[in-house]
């Protein structure tokens, strides 16, 4: 059976406060890993609208979406994570965001199926957190150097 190719836009929130990054911890069959809050853009939805919706669903928080920081492409078949029935080409748009009110990390009303918890990770501890995409590690550790949108290419 030939795999169906799928194209997906995804908006991601880079929320940094007091030297810490807000992440979602997920678990697959083998391991726990951390990712940024956010997800797929729906038809007729702007990227900021998608990100605000995803933040409410995943982390239970309202956010203010700021400037675009980075763009990444991801081809699942090149990275060993292709699903049995499809190959995913995802374009991730990473936005600087901030929480609009005081916040204690918690799962939102509609967390992803693999989502375990929401937590803060110190920027200097990202290497140890099994954070994805790995290609963001260097730029997240030094957010002051990333003031202009940067294309990261096809990376994981």
Secondary structure as UniProt FT lines:
FT   STRAND          4..17
FT   TURN            18..19
FT   STRAND          20..27
FT   STRAND          32..35
FT   STRAND          38..40
FT   TURN            43..44
FT   HELIX           47..59
FT   STRAND          63..75
FT   HELIX           76..79
FT   STRAND          86..99
FT   TURN            109..110
FT   TURN            113..114
FT   STRAND          115..122
FT   HELIX           123..129
FT   HELIX           134..136
FT   HELIX           137..141
FT   HELIX           143..145
FT   STRAND          150..154
//
